Amino acid sequence: MGGTREIFIKQSQVDTAPVDPIVNPPFQSHIPRGLVLTLSPSLTCNVLPLGDTVVHRPLSCTGGAECQEKVADIVFLLDSSVSLWLREFGAQLAFVQDIVHSFTIGPNNIRVGVVTFSSDVRLDIRLNQYMDKKDLRLAVSKITEWRVAHAPGDAIHFVHTSMFQPENGGRPWAAHILVLITDGYSYEPNKTQHEAAVARDKGIEIFAIGVKEAAYEGHTELYGIASEPKDMHVFNVDQYEKLSNIEEAVSTRACQHR
């Protein structure tokens, strides 16, 4: 996945002790503390300083400069309807936390907001509410489910009329991106399609992720919501626990300039 992340290697107390890697790609055999590693053309890692007794040494890895340099306001629109079990809603939150971990969060970099929807719409995190990645991920983990009906049209309307406004942290010069996750059919499909079209006309790039029912073959609503090209903006997984399978693709595409 692009962005910054942690992976772990084994290293003894000696600065240049042999390393037994437990992740791919293979590392060089000796890694001094503080050394910058180039594991591939798109991934560099720094050995983080830890206590002398630590067995597993984390690396801070940064993949691709584009994600660090992009200025974007990204809103996650999460399904909170009655069709989700608590563990499934939790899988959604974990997915958002992992995507956020790959971004450079800051007032002049990427800002992230979160909205949940059911029969109504709830603003959970404004774009200007958290400028620290750790605080943002913690706030995402505390979002609660409310399990009522399913009305994504109203939610998309709220996002394109309110979320990117200055009072909620929107910046007119930043890229505006909406990531929608839903697991069912809209009760008002025409309204949903209309609101998505209005959002796209405003320059909002929309990624649509279908889960469970919404991922079934023949369910075309996501394609009417997402931006062009559709094959780059529509994702399907058959259960929420498999959202992790598309983390890298979603974060990479969200970081690409259109």
HELIX and SHEET records of a PDB file:
HELIX    1   1 GLU A   66  GLU A   69  1                                   4    
HELIX    2   2 LEU A   86  HIS A  101  1                                  16    
HELIX    3   3 LYS A  133  SER A  141  1                                   9    
HELIX    4   4 PRO A  152  PHE A  158  1                                   7    
HELIX    5   5 VAL A  159  MET A  163  3                                   5    
HELIX    6   6 PRO A  166  ASN A  168  5                                   3    
HELIX    7   7 PRO A  189  ASP A  201  1                                  13    
HELIX    8   8 LYS A  212  ALA A  215  5                                   4    
HELIX    9   9 GLU A  221  ILE A  225  1                                   5    
HELIX   10  10 LYS A  230  HIS A  233  1                                   4    
HELIX   11  11 TYR A  240  ILE A  246  5                                   7    
HELIX   12  12 GLU A  247  CYS A  255  1                                   9    
SHEET    1   A 5 ASP A  20  PRO A  21  0                                        
SHEET    2   A 5 GLY A   3  LYS A  10 -1                                        
SHEET    3   A 5 HIS A  56  GLY A  63 -1                                        
SHEET    4   A 5 LEU A  43  VAL A  47 -1                                        
SHEET    5   A 5 VAL A  36  SER A  40 -1                                        
SHEET    1   B 6 VAL A 121  ILE A 125  0                                        
SHEET    2   B 6 ILE A 110  PHE A 117 -1                                        
SHEET    3   B 6 ALA A  72  ASP A  79  1                                        
SHEET    4   B 6 ALA A 175  THR A 182  1                                        
SHEET    5   B 6 GLU A 205  VAL A 211  1                                        
SHEET    6   B 6 VAL A 234  VAL A 237  1                                        
END                                                                             
